[in-house]
Amino acid sequence: MQRTSRKWLEELPLAEMQAAEISGKSGRRYNFQTYERFRYPKHDICEGPFEDHDGLVRKFDIVLANQVWEHLDRPYAATRNVLRMLRVGGYFWIAVPFLVRYHNAPVDCSRWTARGLTNLLIEAGFEADKIRSAQWGNRHAALRNLEPDWPPVYDPARDDLTNDPDCPICAWALAQK
């Protein structure tokens, strides 16, 4: 997921983009023109798009959400709110789990494949031909997610990173408004 997402994002003019990240911090590694983090519960994307002090919707060139959407009670509403926050031509990058154990932080509600994520984005208002999605996983990684110590620490000597399309662990997408 990280390699593909990095490639997709680095194809964009990041240095010219104003970025917002919802609850995560993976966007700090990129050289955006500006970068802001919006943390829950102060900022709840399900309740509406983020607003400025005058009550106007904040606008961004890119919104990032890494491993957050599975924790939202209303992911469809949240995705529509992200769309409202994007400038015309802006991007939404989202990464979510599929075959990952339940992790209540503070709640755990949803899972998506690459196709399911694409459908979520389309239903929220993104155009199908402006969405790229992918997924990765395999049975070995799925079993590692059932170990008592979670998340499992990557062990290059024993962890197989071969992708099995029939056993996704995570999915991600980049959608353009």
Backbone as JSON Lines, residues from 0, in Angstrom:
{"i":0,"aa":"M","n":[0.82,-1.19,0.0],"ca":[0.0,0.0,0.0],"c":[0.86,1.26,0.0]}
{"i":1,"aa":"Q","n":[1.88,1.27,0.86],"ca":[2.71,2.47,0.98],"c":[3.43,2.8,-0.32]}
{"i":2,"aa":"R","n":[4.01,1.78,-0.96],"ca":[4.75,2.03,-2.21],"c":[3.85,2.57,-3.31]}
{"i":3,"aa":"T","n":[2.72,1.92,-3.51],"ca":[1.8,2.35,-4.57],"c":[1.24,3.74,-4.26]}
{"i":4,"aa":"S","n":[0.83,3.95,-3.03],"ca":[0.28,5.25,-2.66],"c":[1.32,6.35,-2.84]}
{"i":5,"aa":"R","n":[2.54,6.09,-2.41],"ca":[3.61,7.09,-2.57],"c":[3.8,7.43,-4.04]}
{"i":6,"aa":"K","n":[3.8,6.4,-4.89],"ca":[3.95,6.62,-6.34],"c":[2.81,7.48,-6.87]}
{"i":7,"aa":"W","n":[1.58,7.13,-6.52],"ca":[0.43,7.9,-6.99],"c":[0.51,9.35,-6.52]}
{"i":8,"aa":"L","n":[0.84,9.55,-5.24],"ca":[0.87,10.9,-4.7],"c":[2.03,11.71,-5.28]}
{"i":9,"aa":"E","n":[3.17,11.08,-5.48],"ca":[4.32,11.82,-6.01],"c":[4.18,12.17,-7.49]}
{"i":10,"aa":"E","n":[3.17,11.63,-8.15],"ca":[2.84,12.05,-9.52],"c":[2.11,13.39,-9.53]}
{"i":11,"aa":"L","n":[1.64,13.83,-8.37],"ca":[0.89,15.08,-8.24],"c":[1.85,16.23,-7.92]}
{"i":12,"aa":"P","n":[1.45,17.47,-8.22],"ca":[2.3,18.63,-7.88],"c":[2.19,18.98,-6.39]}
{"i":13,"aa":"L","n":[2.73,18.13,-5.54],"ca":[2.54,18.25,-4.09],"c":[3.0,19.6,-3.54]}
{"i":14,"aa":"A","n":[4.1,20.13,-4.05],"ca":[4.64,21.39,-3.54],"c":[3.69,22.57,-3.79]}
{"i":15,"aa":"E","n":[2.72,22.38,-4.67],"ca":[1.75,23.44,-4.96],"c":[0.42,23.2,-4.26]}
{"i":16,"aa":"M","n":[0.33,22.14,-3.47],"ca":[-0.96,21.72,-2.92],"c":[-1.11,22.05,-1.44]}
{"i":17,"aa":"Q","n":[-2.31,22.51,-1.09],"ca":[-2.68,22.7,0.31],"c":[-3.36,21.41,0.75]}
{"i":18,"aa":"A","n":[-2.8,20.78,1.78],"ca":[-3.24,19.46,2.2],"c":[-3.89,19.48,3.59]}
{"i":19,"aa":"A","n":[-4.89,18.61,3.73],"ca":[-5.52,18.36,5.03],"c":[-5.45,16.87,5.28]}
{"i":20,"aa":"E","n":[-5.15,16.48,6.5],"ca":[-5.16,15.07,6.86],"c":[-6.13,14.87,8.01]}
{"i":21,"aa":"I","n":[-6.97,13.86,7.85],"ca":[-7.99,13.57,8.85],"c":[-7.45,12.51,9.8]}
{"i":22,"aa":"S","n":[-7.14,12.95,11.02],"ca":[-6.73,12.13,12.16],"c":[-5.38,11.44,12.05]}
{"i":23,"aa":"G","n":[-4.83,11.23,10.89],"ca":[-3.54,10.57,10.78],"c":[-2.38,11.54,10.75]}
{"i":24,"aa":"K","n":[-1.21,11.01,10.39],"ca":[-0.03,11.86,10.26],"c":[0.89,11.4,9.15]}
{"i":25,"aa":"S","n":[0.43,10.48,8.29],"ca":[1.28,9.96,7.22],"c":[1.59,11.02,6.17]}
{"i":26,"aa":"G","n":[0.76,12.06,6.08],"ca":[1.0,13.12,5.1],"c":[2.18,14.0,5.42]}
{"i":27,"aa":"R","n":[2.7,13.93,6.64],"ca":[3.85,14.77,7.01],"c":[5.08,14.47,6.17]}
{"i":28,"aa":"R","n":[5.17,13.29,5.59],"ca":[6.35,12.91,4.82],"c":[6.43,13.6,3.45]}
{"i":29,"aa":"Y","n":[5.33,14.22,3.03],"ca":[5.29,14.83,1.7],"c":[5.54,16.33,1.78]}
{"i":30,"aa":"N","n":[6.07,16.87,0.71],"ca":[6.43,18.29,0.65],"c":[5.26,19.1,0.09]}
{"i":31,"aa":"F","n":[4.18,19.19,0.86],"ca":[3.03,19.99,0.46],"c":[3.33,21.47,0.68]}
{"i":32,"aa":"Q","n":[2.63,22.32,-0.06],"ca":[2.76,23.76,0.17],"c":[2.34,24.08,1.6]}
{"i":33,"aa":"T","n":[1.18,23.54,2.01],"ca":[0.74,23.64,3.41],"c":[0.18,22.28,3.81]}
{"i":34,"aa":"Y","n":[0.23,21.99,5.09],"ca":[-0.26,20.71,5.62],"c":[-0.89,20.96,6.98]}
{"i":35,"aa":"E","n":[-2.16,20.51,7.14],"ca":[-2.86,20.63,8.41],"c":[-3.45,19.28,8.79]}
{"i":36,"aa":"R","n":[-3.39,18.98,10.08],"ca":[-4.03,17.77,10.62],"c":[-5.3,18.18,11.34]}
{"i":37,"aa":"F","n":[-6.33,17.38,11.16],"ca":[-7.61,17.59,11.82],"c":[-7.93,16.35,12.63]}
{"i":38,"aa":"R","n":[-7.9,16.48,13.95],"ca":[-8.02,15.34,14.85],"c":[-9.44,15.22,15.42]}
{"i":39,"aa":"Y","n":[-9.89,13.98,15.52],"ca":[-11.14,13.66,16.18],"c":[-10.87,13.63,17.68]}
{"i":40,"aa":"P","n":[-11.72,14.07,18.55],"ca":[-13.11,14.44,18.35],"c":[-13.33,15.93,18.06]}
{"i":41,"aa":"K","n":[-12.27,16.76,18.14],"ca":[-12.46,18.19,17.87],"c":[-13.02,18.39,16.47]}
{"i":42,"aa":"H","n":[-12.55,17.62,15.51],"ca":[-13.02,17.7,14.13],"c":[-13.65,16.36,13.77]}
{"i":43,"aa":"D","n":[-14.95,16.34,13.57],"ca":[-15.67,15.12,13.21],"c":[-16.17,15.25,11.78]}
{"i":44,"aa":"I","n":[-15.51,14.59,10.84],"ca":[-15.83,14.7,9.42],"c":[-17.23,14.16,9.12]}
{"i":45,"aa":"C","n":[-17.78,13.33,9.97],"ca":[-19.15,12.84,9.76],"c":[-20.18,13.95,9.96]}
{"i":46,"aa":"E","n":[-19.87,14.91,10.83],"ca":[-20.81,15.98,11.15],"c":[-20.87,17.06,10.08]}
{"i":47,"aa":"G","n":[-19.84,17.17,9.26],"ca":[-19.84,18.19,8.21],"c":[-18.42,18.5,7.79]}
{"i":48,"aa":"P","n":[-18.29,19.25,6.7],"ca":[-16.95,19.65,6.27],"c":[-16.35,20.6,7.3]}
{"i":49,"aa":"F","n":[-15.03,20.64,7.35],"ca":[-14.36,21.52,8.29],"c":[-14.55,22.97,7.84]}
{"i":50,"aa":"E","n":[-14.79,23.85,8.79],"ca":[-15.09,25.25,8.49],"c":[-14.07,26.18,9.11]}
{"i":51,"aa":"D","n":[-13.98,27.38,8.53],"ca":[-13.1,28.4,9.1],"c":[-13.86,29.15,10.2]}
{"i":52,"aa":"H","n":[-13.25,30.2,10.75],"ca":[-13.85,30.95,11.86],"c":[-15.13,31.68,11.46]}
{"i":53,"aa":"D","n":[-15.3,31.91,10.16],"ca":[-16.5,32.59,9.67],"c":[-17.6,31.61,9.27]}
{"i":54,"aa":"G","n":[-17.37,30.31,9.48],"ca":[-18.37,29.31,9.14],"c":[-18.34,28.89,7.67]}
{"i":55,"aa":"L","n":[-17.3,29.28,6.94],"ca":[-17.17,28.89,5.53],"c":[-16.41,27.57,5.43]}
{"i":56,"aa":"V","n":[-16.78,26.75,4.46],"ca":[-16.13,25.45,4.27],"c":[-14.67,25.67,3.89]}
{"i":57,"aa":"R","n":[-13.76,25.01,4.63],"ca":[-12.33,25.05,4.3],"c":[-12.12,24.31,2.98]}
{"i":58,"aa":"K","n":[-11.25,24.81,2.13],"ca":[-10.97,24.2,0.82],"c":[-9.52,23.77,0.75]}
{"i":59,"aa":"F","n":[-9.31,22.58,0.16],"ca":[-7.98,22.0,0.05],"c":[-7.79,21.39,-1.33]}
{"i":60,"aa":"D","n":[-6.52,21.24,-1.7],"ca":[-6.18,20.58,-2.96],"c":[-6.13,19.07,-2.79]}
{"i":61,"aa":"I","n":[-5.87,18.63,-1.57],"ca":[-5.83,17.19,-1.29],"c":[-6.23,16.96,0.17]}
{"i":62,"aa":"V","n":[-7.01,15.91,0.36],"ca":[-7.37,15.46,1.7],"c":[-6.9,14.01,1.82]}
{"i":63,"aa":"L","n":[-6.24,13.71,2.92],"ca":[-5.69,12.37,3.17],"c":[-6.41,11.74,4.36]}
{"i":64,"aa":"A","n":[-6.68,10.44,4.24],"ca":[-7.3,9.71,5.35],"c":[-6.72,8.3,5.37]}
{"i":65,"aa":"N","n":[-5.81,8.06,6.28],"ca":[-5.12,6.77,6.36],"c":[-5.61,5.97,7.56]}
{"i":66,"aa":"Q","n":[-6.32,4.87,7.29],"ca":[-6.78,3.96,8.33],"c":[-7.68,4.68,9.34]}
{"i":67,"aa":"V","n":[-8.62,5.47,8.83],"ca":[-9.55,6.23,9.66],"c":[-11.0,5.85,9.36]}
{"i":68,"aa":"W","n":[-11.33,5.65,8.09],"ca":[-12.73,5.49,7.68],"c":[-13.4,4.28,8.32]}
{"i":69,"aa":"E","n":[-12.65,3.27,8.68],"ca":[-13.26,2.11,9.34],"c":[-13.79,2.46,10.73]}
{"i":70,"aa":"H","n":[-13.35,3.57,11.28],"ca":[-13.76,3.99,12.62],"c":[-14.94,4.97,12.61]}
{"i":71,"aa":"L","n":[-15.41,5.34,11.43],"ca":[-16.48,6.33,11.34],"c":[-17.85,5.67,11.37]}
{"i":72,"aa":"D","n":[-18.75,6.26,12.14],"ca":[-20.12,5.76,12.17],"c":[-20.85,6.04,10.85]}
{"i":73,"aa":"R","n":[-20.48,7.11,10.16],"ca":[-21.18,7.49,8.93],"c":[-20.17,7.78,7.81]}
{"i":74,"aa":"P","n":[-19.52,6.74,7.27],"ca":[-18.48,6.96,6.26],"c":[-18.98,7.58,4.95]}
{"i":75,"aa":"Y","n":[-20.23,7.32,4.58],"ca":[-20.76,7.92,3.35],"c":[-20.92,9.42,3.52]}
{"i":76,"aa":"A","n":[-21.48,9.84,4.64],"ca":[-21.6,11.28,4.91],"c":[-20.22,11.92,4.99]}
{"i":77,"aa":"A","n":[-19.28,11.25,5.63],"ca":[-17.93,11.78,5.75],"c":[-17.29,11.97,4.37]}
{"i":78,"aa":"T","n":[-17.48,11.01,3.48],"ca":[-16.89,11.08,2.15],"c":[-17.53,12.23,1.36]}
{"i":79,"aa":"R","n":[-18.83,12.43,1.51],"ca":[-19.48,13.57,0.86],"c":[-18.93,14.88,1.41]}
{"i":80,"aa":"N","n":[-18.64,14.91,2.71],"ca":[-18.09,16.12,3.32],"c":[-16.68,16.4,2.81]}
{"i":81,"aa":"V","n":[-15.89,15.37,2.6],"ca":[-14.55,15.56,2.02],"c":[-14.68,16.15,0.61]}
{"i":82,"aa":"L","n":[-15.61,15.62,-0.17],"ca":[-15.81,16.13,-1.53],"c":[-16.12,17.63,-1.5]}
{"i":83,"aa":"R","n":[-16.91,18.06,-0.53],"ca":[-17.23,19.49,-0.41],"c":[-16.0,20.33,-0.05]}
{"i":84,"aa":"M","n":[-15.04,19.72,0.63],"ca":[-13.83,20.44,1.04],"c":[-12.78,20.53,-0.06]}
{"i":85,"aa":"L","n":[-12.94,19.76,-1.12],"ca":[-11.94,19.76,-2.19],"c":[-12.2,20.88,-3.19]}
{"i":86,"aa":"R","n":[-11.13,21.52,-3.6],"ca":[-11.22,22.46,-4.72],"c":[-11.47,21.65,-5.99]}
{"i":87,"aa":"V","n":[-11.97,22.31,-7.02],"ca":[-12.14,21.63,-8.3],"c":[-10.78,21.1,-8.73]}
{"i":88,"aa":"G","n":[-10.74,19.82,-9.11],"ca":[-9.48,19.18,-9.49],"c":[-8.71,18.61,-8.32]}
{"i":89,"aa":"G","n":[-9.21,18.81,-7.09],"ca":[-8.53,18.31,-5.9],"c":[-8.66,16.8,-5.75]}
{"i":90,"aa":"Y","n":[-7.89,16.25,-4.82],"ca":[-7.79,14.8,-4.65],"c":[-8.13,14.36,-3.23]}
{"i":91,"aa":"F","n":[-8.68,13.16,-3.16],"ca":[-8.92,12.5,-1.88],"c":[-8.18,11.17,-1.92]}
{"i":92,"aa":"W","n":[-7.19,11.01,-1.02],"ca":[-6.49,9.72,-0.87],"c":[-7.0,9.08,0.41]}
{"i":93,"aa":"I","n":[-7.44,7.84,0.28],"ca":[-8.0,7.11,1.42],"c":[-7.42,5.7,1.44]}
{"i":94,"aa":"A","n":[-7.07,5.23,2.63],"ca":[-6.6,3.86,2.82],"c":[-7.37,3.26,3.98]}
{"i":95,"aa":"V","n":[-7.81,2.01,3.79],"ca":[-8.66,1.35,4.77],"c":[-8.28,-0.12,4.89]}
{"i":96,"aa":"P","n":[-8.61,-0.75,6.03],"ca":[-8.37,-2.19,6.15],"c":[-9.5,-3.01,5.55]}
{"i":97,"aa":"F","n":[-9.2,-4.27,5.29],"ca":[-10.23,-5.24,4.93],"c":[-10.13,-6.42,5.88]}
{"i":98,"aa":"L","n":[-9.11,-7.27,5.71],"ca":[-8.93,-8.42,6.61],"c":[-7.96,-8.05,7.73]}
{"i":99,"aa":"V","n":[-8.39,-7.17,8.58],"ca":[-7.62,-6.76,9.75],"c":[-8.53,-6.93,10.95]}
{"i":100,"aa":"R","n":[-7.98,-7.39,12.05],"ca":[-8.81,-7.65,13.22],"c":[-9.51,-6.39,13.72]}
{"i":101,"aa":"Y","n":[-10.58,-6.61,14.42],"ca":[-11.37,-5.57,15.04],"c":[-10.47,-4.74,15.95]}
{"i":102,"aa":"H","n":[-10.53,-3.42,15.81],"ca":[-9.76,-2.54,16.68],"c":[-10.59,-1.32,17.03]}
{"i":103,"aa":"N","n":[-11.11,-1.35,18.21],"ca":[-12.06,-0.38,18.73],"c":[-11.33,0.88,19.19]}
{"i":104,"aa":"A","n":[-11.22,1.89,18.29],"ca":[-10.46,3.08,18.65],"c":[-11.12,4.35,18.09]}
{"i":105,"aa":"P","n":[-12.15,4.92,18.54],"ca":[-12.97,4.46,19.65],"c":[-14.02,3.43,19.25]}
{"i":106,"aa":"V","n":[-14.34,3.35,17.95],"ca":[-15.26,2.32,17.45],"c":[-14.63,1.71,16.2]}
{"i":107,"aa":"D","n":[-15.15,0.6,15.76],"ca":[-14.67,-0.06,14.54],"c":[-15.92,-0.53,13.8]}
{"i":108,"aa":"C","n":[-16.17,0.05,12.63],"ca":[-17.47,-0.11,11.99],"c":[-17.48,-0.76,10.61]}
{"i":109,"aa":"S","n":[-16.45,-0.56,9.77],"ca":[-16.56,-0.91,8.35],"c":[-15.28,-1.48,7.78]}
{"i":110,"aa":"R","n":[-15.42,-2.2,6.69],"ca":[-14.3,-2.74,5.93],"c":[-14.61,-2.61,4.44]}
{"i":111,"aa":"W","n":[-13.55,-2.42,3.61],"ca":[-13.73,-2.28,2.17],"c":[-12.64,-3.01,1.39]}
{"i":112,"aa":"T","n":[-13.03,-3.54,0.25],"ca":[-12.09,-3.99,-0.78],"c":[-11.84,-2.79,-1.69]}
{"i":113,"aa":"A","n":[-10.96,-2.95,-2.68],"ca":[-10.72,-1.86,-3.64],"c":[-12.01,-1.52,-4.38]}
{"i":114,"aa":"R","n":[-12.76,-2.53,-4.78],"ca":[-14.02,-2.27,-5.48],"c":[-15.03,-1.59,-4.56]}
{"i":115,"aa":"G","n":[-15.13,-2.05,-3.32],"ca":[-16.04,-1.44,-2.37],"c":[-15.68,0.01,-2.08]}
{"i":116,"aa":"L","n":[-14.39,0.29,-2.0],"ca":[-13.93,1.66,-1.78],"c":[-14.29,2.54,-2.97]}
{"i":117,"aa":"T","n":[-14.09,2.01,-4.18],"ca":[-14.48,2.74,-5.39],"c":[-15.97,3.04,-5.36]}
{"i":118,"aa":"N","n":[-16.78,2.05,-4.98],"ca":[-18.23,2.26,-4.91],"c":[-18.59,3.31,-3.87]}
{"i":119,"aa":"L","n":[-17.92,3.31,-2.72],"ca":[-18.14,4.33,-1.71],"c":[-17.89,5.72,-2.29]}
{"i":120,"aa":"L","n":[-16.79,5.87,-3.0],"ca":[-16.42,7.16,-3.58],"c":[-17.43,7.6,-4.64]}
{"i":121,"aa":"I","n":[-17.86,6.67,-5.47],"ca":[-18.86,6.99,-6.5],"c":[-20.17,7.43,-5.84]}
{"i":122,"aa":"E","n":[-20.63,6.67,-4.84],"ca":[-21.88,7.01,-4.16],"c":[-21.81,8.37,-3.47]}
{"i":123,"aa":"A","n":[-20.61,8.77,-3.07],"ca":[-20.44,10.07,-2.42],"c":[-20.36,11.22,-3.43]}
{"i":124,"aa":"G","n":[-20.23,10.9,-4.72],"ca":[-20.22,11.96,-5.72],"c":[-18.99,12.06,-6.59]}
{"i":125,"aa":"F","n":[-17.97,11.24,-6.37],"ca":[-16.79,11.24,-7.25],"c":[-17.14,10.51,-8.54]}
{"i":126,"aa":"E","n":[-16.54,10.93,-9.64],"ca":[-16.78,10.28,-10.93],"c":[-15.92,9.03,-11.05]}
{"i":127,"aa":"A","n":[-16.52,7.95,-11.54],"ca":[-15.84,6.65,-11.62],"c":[-14.54,6.71,-12.4]}
{"i":128,"aa":"D","n":[-14.5,7.5,-13.48],"ca":[-13.29,7.54,-14.31],"c":[-12.18,8.4,-13.71]}
{"i":129,"aa":"K","n":[-12.43,8.97,-12.52],"ca":[-11.42,9.77,-11.83],"c":[-11.0,9.12,-10.51]}
{"i":130,"aa":"I","n":[-11.18,7.8,-10.44],"ca":[-10.84,7.05,-9.23],"c":[-9.85,5.94,-9.58]}
{"i":131,"aa":"R","n":[-8.76,5.87,-8.84],"ca":[-7.84,4.73,-8.92],"c":[-7.91,4.01,-7.59]}
{"i":132,"aa":"S","n":[-7.99,2.69,-7.63],"ca":[-8.01,1.95,-6.37],"c":[-7.2,0.67,-6.52]}
{"i":133,"aa":"A","n":[-6.75,0.17,-5.4],"ca":[-5.95,-1.07,-5.39],"c":[-6.13,-1.72,-4.03]}
{"i":134,"aa":"Q","n":[-5.66,-2.95,-3.93],"ca":[-5.69,-3.66,-2.66],"c":[-4.49,-4.59,-2.59]}
{"i":135,"aa":"W","n":[-4.12,-4.96,-1.37],"ca":[-2.99,-5.86,-1.16],"c":[-3.3,-6.78,0.02]}
{"i":136,"aa":"G","n":[-2.75,-7.97,-0.06],"ca":[-2.82,-8.89,1.06],"c":[-2.51,-10.31,0.64]}
{"i":137,"aa":"N","n":[-2.44,-11.2,1.61],"ca":[-2.28,-12.63,1.37],"c":[-2.68,-13.37,2.64]}
{"i":138,"aa":"R","n":[-2.81,-14.67,2.53],"ca":[-3.28,-15.47,3.66],"c":[-2.32,-15.42,4.85]}
{"i":139,"aa":"H","n":[-1.02,-15.41,4.57],"ca":[-0.04,-15.35,5.66],"c":[-0.23,-14.06,6.48]}
{"i":140,"aa":"A","n":[-0.36,-12.94,5.77],"ca":[-0.55,-11.66,6.47],"c":[-1.87,-11.65,7.23]}
{"i":141,"aa":"A","n":[-2.91,-12.25,6.66],"ca":[-4.19,-12.32,7.34],"c":[-4.06,-13.11,8.65]}
{"i":142,"aa":"L","n":[-3.34,-14.21,8.62],"ca":[-3.13,-15.0,9.84],"c":[-2.32,-14.23,10.87]}
{"i":143,"aa":"R","n":[-1.34,-13.46,10.41],"ca":[-0.53,-12.66,11.35],"c":[-1.41,-11.66,12.1]}
{"i":144,"aa":"N","n":[-2.48,-11.19,11.44],"ca":[-3.39,-10.24,12.09],"c":[-4.18,-10.87,13.22]}
{"i":145,"aa":"L","n":[-4.14,-12.19,13.34],"ca":[-4.85,-12.87,14.42],"c":[-3.95,-13.15,15.63]}
{"i":146,"aa":"E","n":[-2.67,-12.79,15.54],"ca":[-1.74,-13.02,16.64],"c":[-2.1,-12.15,17.84]}
{"i":147,"aa":"P","n":[-1.75,-12.59,19.05],"ca":[-2.11,-11.83,20.26],"c":[-1.5,-10.42,20.3]}
{"i":148,"aa":"D","n":[-0.25,-10.28,19.85],"ca":[0.38,-8.96,19.82],"c":[0.01,-8.3,18.49]}
{"i":149,"aa":"W","n":[-0.78,-7.22,18.58],"ca":[-1.28,-6.59,17.37],"c":[-1.08,-5.09,17.47]}
{"i":150,"aa":"P","n":[-0.7,-4.45,16.38],"ca":[-0.45,-5.04,15.07],"c":[0.86,-5.81,15.05]}
{"i":151,"aa":"P","n":[0.94,-6.82,14.2],"ca":[2.17,-7.63,14.15],"c":[3.35,-6.82,13.61]}
{"i":152,"aa":"V","n":[4.51,-7.08,14.13],"ca":[5.73,-6.42,13.66],"c":[6.22,-7.16,12.44]}
{"i":153,"aa":"Y","n":[6.53,-6.43,11.38],"ca":[7.01,-7.03,10.14],"c":[8.34,-7.73,10.38]}
{"i":154,"aa":"D","n":[8.44,-8.96,9.94],"ca":[9.66,-9.76,10.04],"c":[10.06,-10.17,8.62]}
{"i":155,"aa":"P","n":[11.07,-9.5,8.02],"ca":[11.42,-9.79,6.63],"c":[11.85,-11.24,6.4]}
{"i":156,"aa":"A","n":[12.31,-11.92,7.44],"ca":[12.75,-13.31,7.28],"c":[11.58,-14.28,7.1]}
{"i":157,"aa":"R","n":[10.41,-13.92,7.62],"ca":[9.3,-14.88,7.54],"c":[8.03,-14.33,6.91]}
{"i":158,"aa":"D","n":[7.93,-13.02,6.74],"ca":[6.69,-12.44,6.22],"c":[6.71,-12.34,4.69]}
{"i":159,"aa":"D","n":[5.79,-13.04,4.07],"ca":[5.64,-13.06,2.62],"c":[4.83,-11.84,2.19]}
{"i":160,"aa":"L","n":[5.39,-11.04,1.29],"ca":[4.71,-9.84,0.82],"c":[4.08,-10.02,-0.56]}
{"i":161,"aa":"T","n":[4.03,-11.25,-1.04],"ca":[3.39,-11.52,-2.33],"c":[1.91,-11.19,-2.24]}
{"i":162,"aa":"N","n":[1.41,-10.48,-3.23],"ca":[-0.01,-10.1,-3.22],"c":[-0.87,-11.25,-3.73]}
{"i":163,"aa":"D","n":[-1.93,-11.54,-3.01],"ca":[-2.94,-12.5,-3.43],"c":[-4.25,-11.72,-3.57]}
{"i":164,"aa":"P","n":[-4.7,-11.45,-4.8],"ca":[-5.89,-10.63,-5.0],"c":[-7.15,-11.19,-4.33]}
{"i":165,"aa":"D","n":[-7.14,-12.48,-4.0],"ca":[-8.3,-13.09,-3.37],"c":[-8.27,-13.0,-1.84]}
{"i":166,"aa":"C","n":[-7.25,-12.33,-1.3],"ca":[-7.15,-12.25,0.16],"c":[-6.61,-10.87,0.58]}
{"i":167,"aa":"P","n":[-7.38,-9.81,0.31],"ca":[-6.88,-8.46,0.63],"c":[-6.84,-8.19,2.13]}
{"i":168,"aa":"I","n":[-5.8,-7.49,2.53],"ca":[-5.66,-7.01,3.9],"c":[-6.08,-5.55,3.97]}
{"i":169,"aa":"C","n":[-5.71,-4.79,2.95],"ca":[-6.04,-3.37,2.92],"c":[-6.37,-2.93,1.5]}
{"i":170,"aa":"A","n":[-7.06,-1.82,1.42],"ca":[-7.41,-1.22,0.13],"c":[-7.15,0.28,0.22]}
{"i":171,"aa":"W","n":[-6.93,0.9,-0.93],"ca":[-6.7,2.35,-0.94],"c":[-7.15,2.89,-2.28]}
{"i":172,"aa":"A","n":[-7.39,4.19,-2.31],"ca":[-7.87,4.84,-3.53],"c":[-7.42,6.28,-3.57]}
{"i":173,"aa":"L","n":[-7.34,6.79,-4.79],"ca":[-7.08,8.21,-5.03],"c":[-8.17,8.66,-5.98]}
{"i":174,"aa":"A","n":[-8.98,9.6,-5.52],"ca":[-10.1,10.1,-6.32],"c":[-9.92,11.59,-6.56]}
{"i":175,"aa":"Q","n":[-10.24,12.01,-7.76],"ca":[-10.12,13.43,-8.12],"c":[-11.51,14.03,-8.28]}
{"i":176,"aa":"K","n":[-11.67,15.25,-7.76],"ca":[-12.95,15.96,-7.91],"c":[-13.03,16.59,-9.28]}
